[in-house]
Amino acid sequence: MPTRSRAVDAYIPAAPTFARPLLERLRAAFHVGCPDLVERIKWGVPSFEHHGILGGMAAFQEHV
């Protein structure tokens, strides 16, 4: 069963304004690609896992 993290929910609105739509789009793409993945915060950024880490995303001052 897919799991959406409240920590990831909080990470996205805290990111710079330009990055928010990109982060939402990346998050959605991870869930489309692997509906059973689990979201976590690792090393301070969102991580997507299913039998190990599939990927992650992060927002910085001028890039995602």
Order of alpha helices (4+ residues) and beta strands (2+ residues): alpha-alpha-beta-beta-beta
